[in-house]
Amino acid sequence: MNEDTRNEAFVNPAALHEGTSVLCLLSHFLPGQKSGGPVRSILAMVHQLKPIVHFHIVTSDRDFGDREPYKQLQVESWQEVSGCTVRYLAKGYRSYFSLTTLLRSEKYQSLYLNSFFNWKFSIFPLLARKVSYQCRKRTILAPRGELSPGALSIKWLKKRLFITSSRIIDLYRDVIWHASSEEEASEIRRFFPKAKVVVARNLLVVPGKMLDDKNLSSLKQTSPLRVVFVSRICEKKNLDFALEVLKSVRAQIVFNIYGPQEDPIYFRKCQAIISSLPDNVAVEFRGAVSHEEIPDIFMSHDVFLFPTKGENFGHVIYESLAVGTPVLISDRTPWSDLNEAGAGWIIPLEMPSLFTAVLNDLASLPRRHRLEMRRKAVSYSRRIANDKVPIEQTFKLFATVD
């Protein structure tokens, strides 16, 4: 993680009113398991900013892609879930009345939105804020990587039309933008040059299981090379690119894919590529898994292959490093110093042959060299986890004085 992003002035927590309340909207939350990094970001914020900032989370009553709501959870009422205060909204038009009532409440000093393009949990609240004085409160928006070039390249015309329309009606006037890196700050200013942007790196949920010297020494050399992909199966995460890379690998490879299917057409495209892979590459779709299973999954593999088209942070990258699994990723994430740390490889998507070369080299690497890479991955992840600057940056984000 590049340290150039750590130049924001600190804010004294006393600058926030004790007990500052934030109404936090996001499309999916616990107990859901399919929606990825934003859930972990919010969970870390809730626990690390207590007792100074209190989050009240409003979210949908079902997991990403599910038709049925969660079982044994109440809707339209506040409840405690994993130490968080959460309110679940049912599907349908009535939920908009509930959401409007919450937006009008004077109980909350700030509104925190966690998407740029989501209608219900971002665009609708901003429109309500624009037309109703009662809904106007200090508003913070985290686009969560949705303005990156890779993300915008998907359904680009529809997205560009919305961005243009939002600028015409000045939808984001007085909004404070939360960027997780200087790169994301630049992406925001590309479309909104006068935007007020606060850079605050995403906070981390440290895995319950981390690799140490004892279980590191017990790891055996695996043959064939075990490669893993853990993410939503969608165009942005670029699984098809990873599969194309494997076409040219000479070494024996086992490639396990974990994650929920987001787009059936894209999934069929990936299946077609798999059918054309050489005999030395064995691929298995393992499906969606719970967050608790992820550390063991990473630990049982030699490398995490993740040629994403864009991440504003990439919690899954940290989770791989924390258990000592090196990462082979694209250059579309903030993790820009992995090469120097010896914890993985960063390769431009324009150079797929280099991905192939790394996998071939790694397959022939002696056990002691692989173990050393695992140690460096753990060491790097601990340095990131122990960094207190992101907490200071996040306090600044929620300071009541603009």
C-alpha positions in Angstrom: 0.0 0.0 0.0 1.5 3.2 -1.2 2.4 5.5 1.7 1.9 8.6 -0.4 -1.8 8.4 0.5 -1.0 9.2 4.1 -0.5 12.9 3.9 -3.9 14.0 5.1 -3.9 16.1 8.3 -5.0 14.3 11.4 -8.2 15.3 13.2 -8.5 15.1 16.9 -11.4 12.8 17.8 -12.5 15.6 20.2 -13.4 17.5 17.0 -16.4 15.1 16.7 -19.3 15.4 19.1 -19.2 12.4 21.4 -22.0 10.1 20.2 -22.0 11.5 16.7 -24.7 9.5 14.8 -24.3 8.5 11.2 -27.1 7.0 9.0 -25.3 4.6 6.8 -26.9 3.2 3.7 -25.7 0.3 1.6 -27.4 -2.3 -0.6 -26.3 -5.4 1.3 -24.9 -6.2 4.7 -24.6 -9.1 7.2 -25.7 -11.8 7.4 -25.2 -11.8 3.7 -22.0 -13.3 2.3 -22.0 -12.4 -1.4 -21.5 -8.6 -1.7 -17.8 -8.3 -1.1 -15.6 -5.5 0.3 -18.0 -2.8 1.3 -19.5 -5.0 4.0 -16.1 -5.5 5.5 -15.3 -1.8 5.2 -18.4 -0.8 7.1 -18.0 -3.6 9.7 -14.4 -2.3 10.4 -15.6 1.3 10.7 -18.4 0.4 13.1 -16.1 -1.4 15.5 -13.0 0.8 15.3 -14.7 4.2 15.6 -16.7 3.3 18.7 -17.7 5.0 20.9 -17.1 8.3 19.2 -19.1 7.6 16.0 -22.3 5.5 16.1 -23.4 4.0 12.8 -27.1 3.1 12.1 -27.0 0.8 9.1 -29.9 0.6 6.7 -29.8 -2.1 4.1 -31.9 -4.6 2.1 -33.5 -7.7 3.6 -31.7 -10.2 1.4 -28.3 -11.1 0.1 -26.8 -10.1 -3.2 -28.7 -11.9 -6.0 -31.1 -13.7 -3.7 -34.9 -13.7 -4.4 -35.8 -14.6 -0.8 -35.2 -12.4 2.3 -33.1 -13.5 5.2 -34.8 -15.9 7.6 -35.4 -15.0 11.3 -34.7 -11.3 10.8 -37.2 -8.6 11.5 -37.7 -5.9 8.8 -38.5 -2.2 9.5 -37.0 -2.3 13.0 -33.6 -1.7 14.6 -31.7 -4.8 15.8 -28.2 -5.8 16.8 -26.3 -7.9 14.2 -22.6 -8.7 14.9 -22.3 -5.6 17.1 -23.9 -3.3 14.5 -27.2 -1.5 14.7 -29.1 -2.5 11.6 -32.4 -1.9 10.0 -33.5 -4.1 7.1 -35.9 -2.7 4.4 -38.2 -5.1 2.6 -38.4 -5.1 -1.2 -41.1 -2.9 -2.7 -42.3 0.7 -2.9 -43.3 0.9 0.8 -39.6 0.8 1.8 -39.1 4.2 0.1 -41.5 5.7 2.7 -39.5 4.1 5.5 -36.3 5.4 4.0 -37.7 8.9 3.6 -38.7 9.0 7.2 -35.2 8.0 8.3 -33.7 10.7 6.0 -35.9 13.3 7.6 -34.9 12.3 11.1 -32.9 14.8 13.2 -31.3 12.0 15.1 -28.5 11.7 12.6 -25.8 14.3 12.1 -24.5 12.7 8.8 -25.6 10.5 6.0 -23.1 8.0 4.6 -23.8 6.5 1.2 -21.8 3.6 -0.2 -22.4 3.5 -3.9 -22.5 6.0 -6.8 -24.9 4.1 -9.1 -27.2 2.3 -6.7 -30.7 3.7 -7.1 -32.4 2.9 -3.7 -29.4 3.5 -1.4 -27.7 6.4 -3.1 -29.5 8.2 -5.9 -32.9 8.2 -4.3 -31.6 9.7 -1.0 -29.6 12.3 -2.9 -32.8 13.3 -4.9 -34.8 13.4 -1.6 -32.1 15.6 -0.1 -32.3 18.0 -3.1 -36.1 18.4 -3.1 -36.8 18.3 0.7 -35.2 20.6 3.2 -36.0 18.1 5.9 -33.8 15.5 4.2 -30.7 17.8 4.0 -27.9 16.8 6.3 -24.2 16.5 6.0 -23.7 13.8 3.3 -20.7 11.7 2.6 -20.5 9.5 -0.5 -18.1 6.6 -1.0 -18.3 5.5 -4.7 -16.5 2.2 -3.8 -14.5 2.1 -7.0 -17.5 2.6 -9.3 -15.8 5.6 -11.0 -12.7 3.6 -12.0 -12.1 3.2 -15.7 -12.5 -0.6 -15.4 -15.9 -0.3 -13.7 -17.1 2.5 -16.1 -16.2 0.3 -19.1 -19.1 -2.0 -18.2 -22.4 -0.6 -19.4 -20.5 2.6 -20.1 -23.2 4.4 -22.1 -25.8 4.1 -19.4 -23.3 5.2 -16.7 -22.0 8.2 -18.7 -25.6 9.4 -19.3 -26.3 9.3 -15.6 -23.1 11.1 -14.7 -23.9 13.8 -17.3 -27.5 14.2 -16.0 -26.3 14.3 -12.4 -24.0 17.2 -13.2 -26.7 19.1 -15.0 -29.0 19.0 -12.0 -26.1 19.5 -9.6 -27.1 16.3 -7.6 -23.8 16.2 -5.7 -23.7 19.8 -4.6 -22.2 20.0 -1.1 -21.5 16.3 -0.9 -18.3 15.2 0.8 -16.6 12.4 -1.2 -14.8 9.5 0.5 -11.9 8.2 -1.6 -9.9 5.2 -0.3 -6.8 6.3 -2.2 -5.3 9.2 -4.1 -6.1 7.3 -7.3 -9.8 7.2 -6.5 -9.7 10.9 -5.5 -8.4 11.6 -9.0 -11.2 9.5 -10.5 -13.8 11.5 -8.6 -12.3 14.8 -9.7 -12.2 13.7 -13.3 -16.0 14.0 -13.4 -16.5 16.5 -10.5 -13.6 18.9 -10.6 -14.9 21.0 -7.7 -15.7 18.1 -5.4 -14.6 18.1 -1.8 -12.7 14.8 -1.4 -11.3 13.3 1.8 -8.9 10.4 1.3 -9.2 7.8 4.0 -8.0 4.3 3.3 -10.5 1.5 4.1 -10.2 0.1 7.6 -9.5 -3.6 7.9 -11.2 -6.6 9.6 -8.2 -8.7 10.7 -8.9 -12.4 10.0 -9.4 -14.6 13.0 -6.8 -17.0 11.6 -3.4 -15.6 10.4 -0.3 -17.6 9.4 2.5 -17.8 12.0 5.8 -19.6 12.0 4.3 -22.8 13.5 1.7 -23.4 10.8 3.9 -22.0 8.1 6.5 -24.7 8.7 3.8 -27.3 8.5 2.8 -26.3 4.9 3.8 -28.8 2.4 5.0 -28.3 -1.2 2.1 -28.8 -3.4 2.2 -30.3 -6.9 0.5 -29.4 -9.1 0.5 -25.7 -8.3 -2.7 -24.7 -6.6 -4.1 -21.4 -7.8 -7.3 -19.7 -6.5 -9.7 -17.0 -7.5 -12.0 -15.6 -4.8 -14.5 -13.0 -5.8 -17.8 -12.4 -7.5 -18.0 -14.0 -11.0 -18.6 -10.9 -13.1 -16.9 -8.9 -15.8 -15.3 -6.4 -13.5 -13.4 -9.1 -11.6 -12.0 -10.4 -14.9 -12.2 -14.2 -14.4 -12.2 -14.7 -18.2 -8.8 -13.0 -18.4 -7.4 -15.4 -15.7 -8.7 -18.4 -17.7 -7.2 -17.1 -20.9 -3.8 -16.7 -19.1 -4.0 -20.4 -18.2 -4.2 -21.5 -21.8 -0.5 -20.8 -22.2 0.8 -22.2 -18.9 3.1 -25.2 -19.3 3.1 -26.3 -15.6 0.5 -28.6 -14.0 -2.1 -26.3 -12.5 -5.2 -26.7 -10.3 -7.4 -23.6 -10.4 -10.2 -23.4 -7.9 -12.8 -20.6 -8.4 -14.9 -19.4 -5.4 -17.6 -16.8 -5.6 -21.3 -16.2 -6.5 -22.4 -16.0 -10.1 -23.5 -12.4 -10.9 -24.1 -12.6 -14.7 -25.3 -15.9 -16.3 -24.1 -14.8 -19.7 -20.6 -14.0 -18.4 -20.5 -17.3 -16.5 -21.3 -19.2 -19.7 -18.4 -17.3 -21.4 -16.1 -18.5 -18.7 -17.3 -22.1 -19.0 -16.6 -21.9 -22.8 -13.0 -20.9 -22.1 -12.6 -23.7 -19.6 -13.6 -26.2 -22.2 -10.7 -25.1 -24.3 -8.0 -25.3 -21.7 -5.1 -27.8 -22.1 -5.0 -31.0 -20.1 -2.4 -29.7 -17.7 -4.9 -27.2 -16.2 -7.7 -28.5 -14.0 -10.5 -26.0 -13.1 -13.3 -26.3 -10.6 -16.1 -23.9 -9.8 -16.6 -24.2 -6.0 -19.5 -21.7 -5.6 -20.1 -19.0 -3.0 -18.5 -19.5 0.4 -19.0 -17.8 3.8 -16.5 -15.2 4.9 -15.4 -17.4 7.7 -14.2 -20.1 5.2 -12.0 -17.7 3.2 -8.8 -17.8 5.4 -8.6 -21.6 5.1 -9.2 -21.5 1.4 -6.4 -19.1 0.8 -4.0 -21.0 3.1 -4.6 -24.2 1.1 -3.4 -22.5 -2.1 -0.1 -21.3 -3.5 -1.2 -18.1 -5.1 -4.2 -15.8 -5.5 -4.8 -14.9 -9.1 -6.9 -11.7 -9.3 -6.6 -9.7 -12.6 -9.4 -7.3 -11.6 -10.3 -4.4 -13.8 -10.5 -2.1 -10.8 -10.6 -2.1 -7.0 -10.9 1.0 -4.8 -9.3 -1.1 -2.1 -9.5 -4.9 -2.4 -10.2 -6.5 1.0 -9.8 -9.9 -0.5 -6.1 -9.1 -1.4 -5.4 -8.3 2.2 -7.1 -11.5 3.3 -4.9 -13.6 1.1 -1.7 -11.9 2.3 -2.8 -12.2 5.9 -2.6 -16.0 5.7 0.6 -16.0 3.7 -0.7 -16.6 0.2 1.1 -14.4 -2.3 -1.0 -12.5 -4.8 -0.8 -12.2 -8.6 -2.9 -9.1 -9.4 -3.5 -6.5 -12.0 -2.2 -2.9 -11.8 -5.8 -1.6 -11.2 -5.7 -1.6 -7.4 -4.1 0.6 -4.7 -1.7 -2.2 -3.7 1.2 -0.7 -5.6 4.2 -1.8 -3.5 3.6 -5.6 -3.5 6.6 -6.2 -5.7 9.0 -4.3 -3.5 7.6 -6.1 -0.4 8.2 -9.5 -2.0 4.6 -10.4 -1.3 3.3 -10.8 -4.8 3.3 -9.5 -8.4 1.6 -6.6 -10.0 1.2 -6.9 -13.8 -0.5 -4.6 -16.3 -3.6 -6.2 -18.0 -2.0 -5.3 -21.3 0.7 -7.9 -20.7 -1.1 -11.3 -20.2 2.1 -13.2 -21.1 3.7 -12.0 -17.9 0.9 -13.5 -15.8 1.6 -16.8 -17.6 5.4 -16.5 -17.0 4.9 -15.9 -13.2 2.7 -19.0 -12.9 5.3 -21.1 -14.7 8.1 -19.8 -12.6 6.2 -20.2 -9.3 5.4 -23.8 -10.2 9.1 -24.7 -10.4 10.1 -22.6 -7.3 11.8 -24.6 -4.5 9.8 -25.0 -1.2 12.1 -22.7 0.8 11.6 -19.9 -1.7 7.8 -20.3 -1.6 7.9 -20.3 2.2 9.9 -17.1 2.2 7.3 -15.5 -0.1 4.6 -16.5 2.4 6.6 -15.0 5.3 6.9 -11.8 3.4 3.2 -11.7 2.6 2.4 -12.1 6.3 4.9 -9.5 7.3 3.5 -7.0 4.7 -0.1 -7.6 5.8 0.8 -7.0 9.5 2.5 -3.7 8.6 -0.7 -2.7 6.8 -3.0 -3.8 9.7 -0.9 -2.0 12.3 -1.0 1.3 10.5 -3.0 3.8 12.6 -3.1 6.5 10.0 -6.3 5.2 8.3 -8.2 5.5 11.6 -7.1 9.1 11.9 -8.1 9.7 8.2 -11.6 8.2 8.9 -12.1 10.4 12.0 -11.4 13.4 9.7 -14.0 12.1 7.3 -16.7 12.2 9.9 -15.6 15.4 11.7 -18.6 17.6 12.1 -16.7 20.8 11.1 -16.4 21.0 7.3 
